[in-house]
Amino acid sequence: MSHNSHESGQSSRKRLLWFIALWLLGVGGTALLVLPFHLLIAAAMHH
């Protein structure tokens, strides 16, 4: 029984790590998409 619960713990941990990795990838991708627009707006406001 302990072997089975250990496997389920590993599975949930792996799922959590995948969730965090994909979330960070999404946040990073969004930041990279927004950055050029942010720089354009900042340059337009400066001039």
QUIRA-V893115 format. One record per residue. N is the residue number from 1. PHI is phi in whole degrees, 0 to 359 (999 if undefined). OMEGA is omega in whole degrees, -180 to 180 (NA if undefined). Layout:
N | PHI | OMEGA
N | PHI | OMEGA
This chain:
1 | 999 | -179
2 | 294 | 179
3 | 296 | -179
4 | 294 | 180
5 | 292 | 177
6 | 296 | 179
7 | 296 | -180
8 | 293 | 176
9 | 295 | 178
10 | 296 | -179
11 | 295 | -180
12 | 292 | 178
13 | 294 | 180
14 | 296 | 179
15 | 296 | 179
16 | 295 | 179
17 | 296 | 177
18 | 296 | 179
19 | 299 | -180
20 | 296 | -179
21 | 297 | -180
22 | 292 | 178
23 | 296 | 179
24 | 296 | 178
25 | 297 | 178
26 | 296 | 179
27 | 297 | 179
28 | 296 | 179
29 | 296 | 178
30 | 296 | 179
31 | 298 | 179
32 | 292 | 177
33 | 288 | -176
34 | 279 | -174
35 | 306 | 180
36 | 300 | 179
37 | 294 | 178
38 | 298 | 180
39 | 293 | 178
40 | 297 | 179
41 | 295 | 179
42 | 297 | 179
43 | 293 | 180
44 | 293 | 180
45 | 289 | -177
46 | 288 | -177
47 | 277 | NA
